[in-house]
Amino acid sequence: MSENNPFRIFPAHAWERDEDYMRLFEYLESTTNFFYQNVCDPDISPAGEGVADRRTRILDAMKMAEVVLIPAGLVLAHKDWADFIISAAKAHDLPIVALEHFGPHELPDELRENADKVVGWNSRTIEDAIRMASRHDDTKRFDTIEFDLS
């Protein structure tokens, strides 16, 4: 993976930049040497487009994507869009990485059942999940714990 071959991600949204959407990109930007391309930006939807037009744009964007990222908050706030995105991802045979709630709520059952991987809000785990789900690239990353035996 390099700048010339970025991961093509589809970040689920309801045609707005909500808190989870913005947080996802804050976490992705905090990683090093991880290059990605957002294939479906909510700002590129002109006002006046109807639901059918937006669904078509989602389906077209998924043709370019390698992985779909769905924050759990989207399922609660915009269930119709979340259900459509999950169905479309399954139809395109795209892996789904679910991001747990950024708070005390449980992950919705329909998202847990359809997700290939469920991760918390940690830049390393999000990056690793994208790598594994999209290109089966295992980072072989591990944490080192130091003990003071004195």
Secondary structure, 3 states (H helix, E strand, C coil): CCCCCCEEEEECCCCCCCHHHHHHHHHHHCCCCCCEEECCCHHHCCCCCCHHHHHHHHHHHHCCCCEEEEEHHHHHHCHHHHHHHHHHHHHCCCCEEEECCCCCCCCCHHHHHHCCEEECCCHHHHHHHHHHHHHCCCCCCCCCCCCCCC
